[in-house]
Amino acid sequence: LDELFMALVTNPIEYDCQCIHKALKGISCDLETITEIVSTRPSFMLKQMNTKYLDLFKNNKGKGKELKKEFESSFSGIVNKILTSLIDKERSVNNSPNIDECQNKAEKLKHEGVKRWTGDDSFFIKIFTTSSPMEIAYISRLYHKMMGFSILQGINHELSGDAKKFLTNFVFAVLSPSEFFATRLNKAITNKNDKIVTRIIVSRHEIDMGQIKQYYLQLYGKELSEELKNHFSGIYYQILNKLI
């Protein structure tokens, strides 16, 4: 309950920073939480989080790191490249994709090949950290049509280990955030992980909670409100139910 009240009264930028800090500094790094937050926040929020993180978390000498620097010192390879690129770059907000440009980008992804997507100069990284959600969705459909399999299927088939796990979550979150959050909620509710349940519902209740509820019902055959009622109780459940 304390976590829920904290989430409700804390500025969203500050709360996201707190969640990322806990995910980074825990006994083991919670990359899933970091991926969830950074992949689904718009560019203006990420840039505010970058500087806010420095203000919030300083050592006893008064020194700290911007969020980008924290990622650079905590991760390497594709994880570091994507997380820092999302903060560094400006994601397009174009809701009317240029068909020819999207076709060219899909063809470049095809030519580059899934196994090369994890490289530092990967065209995949550029597309998925700078294109708008609508552009990415259109490029992904064109890629699927050309290849006969989706970008997610390509990642699952061609990659392995941490790169596969990270990219699967990242691409899922970018391509279909509402569906992604529905699956995250289901896992968190089943495991009674109130921190994840709280974070998702508070952060998304004014954005796409209607779509998340639809996906939840479609994927699991149960209403989200009923699932919450079956696993939580009291004031905590009542507030969550009001938010959804």
N, C-alpha and C positions, 0 to 999 in steps of 0.2 A: 504493500500500500504506500509506503514511503517513496518508493521509486516512481509510482504513478503520480503522486502529488508533486514531486520534484519535476517530473517531465511536463506537467501541466503549467507550472508557474515559472519555469526557466525559459529564457529566450531560446528559440529553436537552434540558432547558430551555436550558442554556448552549450546547449544540451548535446548536440551532435559531437562537439569537441570533447565533452566529458566522456561520452560513450566510446569514442575512438581512443582516447587516452587510456581508459580502462582495458580496452581490447588489446592495445599495444603493450601495456605494462603488467598484464596478468601473468600468472604462472606460465601459461603458454599463450602465444599470440593468437587472438581470435580473428583470423583473416576474413572469415565469413561475415562478421559484423562490419568490419572495415569496408569490405567490398560492397555490402548492402547499402551503406550510407553514402559512400563516395560515388558509386555508380548511378545513384538515383536522385542526386541533388543537382539543381541547375548551376550553371557556371558562376552566377553572381553569389550564390550561397557558399560555394567552395572557396571562392576568393576571400570572402569574409571569414570563413572558418580558418583559412590559412594564417591570417594575422591574429585572429582571436585566440587561436591555440597558443601562440607566443605569449600573449598577455596572461593567459590563465595558468600556464604551467611553467614556472621558473624555479630554478634550484635555489639553494640557500645563499648563493652569490648573486641572485637576481638575474641569472641568465637562463634563456630558454631557446627553443627552436620554433620556427614556423612549421606548419604542418607538413609542407613539402619537404623540408629538411629532415623532419622526423621520419618520413617515409623513406627518404634516401638512405638514412642510416639504419633502417630496420629491414629493408627488403632489397632484393637484387633482381636482375633479369626482367622478365615480362611483368611481374607484379609491380616492381618499382617504376618501370617505364610507363605503365598505364596509369597508376595512381598519381604520379607526378604530372603526367601529361594532362590529366583531367583538371588539375589545379592550374597548371600553366596556361593552357589554351582556352579559347573561347568557343564553346559549343554553339553551332548554328541554331537558330530558332525558326528556320524556314519550314513552313507547313505546306508548301507547294513545290515538291521536288521537281527538278529539271530532269526529264526522262533521259535525254541523251547523256547528261553528266552521270546519272546513276548507272546507266548501262555501261559506260566507260569504267566506272569504279568497280562494278561487279566483275567485269572482264579482267581488270587488274588483279582483283582478289583471286580469281580463277588461275591466272597466269602465275601469280606469286606462289600459290600452293600452301595448304594448311600448315605444313611443317616449318615454313618460313615466316609464319605470322608472329612467332615469338622473338624474331630478330629485332635489334635496336632500330633499324631503319624500315621496319615493316610498314607496308601500306595499310594493312589491317588496323594497326594501332592508330594511324592518322585518321582513318575513316571513323572508327568507333569512339574517338575522343574529341572529334571536331564537328562531325555531321549532326544534324538534328534528328530527333527520334523518328520523324516521318521519313527523312532521307534514308536512315539506316534500315527502317522497315522495308522500304521500296528496294533498296540495294539487295537486301537479304532475300526478298522474293525473286528478284532477277537471278541471283546466284543459285538459288534452289532450282529454278527452271533450267538453268544452263547445266548444272552439275548432276541433277537428279537426287540430290540430298541437301539438307539444310546446313547452315554454318555450324549449328550446334552438333549435328550428326558428324560433320567433318572433324570437329574438335574431339569428340568422343572416340572416333575411330582412329585418328592419326596421332593424337598426343597421349601422354601418360603422366602420372605423378602429380606434383603440385601445380605444374603449368596447366594440365588438363582440368584439375579441380577449380582452380582460380578462374580460368577462361570460361568454363561452363557457367559458373555463377555470374560472372561479369556480363557475358553475352545475354544470358537469360534475363538479367535485371534490366539491361538496356533495351532489348527487343520487346519484352512484354512485362513491364514493371508490376502491373496489377496481378497478373498470374504468378509472377515471382513472389510477391508478397503473400499471396494466398497459400503457396506451398511453404513459405517460411513460417507463417502463422500456424499452419497445421502441425508442423514439426514441433514448434514451440509450445503449443497448447497441449499436445500429446505428452510432452516431457515436462509440462507444468513450469516452463521457463518464463516466469512472469516478466523478467527484464526485456526479453525480445518481444513478447506480446505487448507490453506497455509501449515500447519504442515504436513499433510498427503502427499500432492503432492511434497513438497520439500524433505521430508525424504524418499519417495518411488520411486521417478522418475528414479533413476538409479538401483533400485532393482527389482521391479515386476510391474511396471506401465502397461506393456503390458497385464499382467494377470488381473490386477485391471480393466482395460478398457473392457476386455472381459466379466468379471463377471458383470460389470455395465450394459453392453448391454443385457446380458442374463437375469439379474434380473429385469431390468426396461424398457427394450425395447427402450432405447435411448442411443445415443453415449455420452460419457462423455464430449467431446469437445462441443457438442451442448448444453448440460445442463449448462455448465459453461458460454457459450455465452448468454443463456437465463436469467441468474441470475446476471452476472457481466459484467463490461464493461471497456473500456479504457485500460490504460497500465497494470492494474492489470490482466485483462482477457488475454491480449496479452502474458504476461510473463507466466501465468499459462498454456496457450495453447501451448507455446513453450516447457515447461517442460514435458507435457504429450505426 
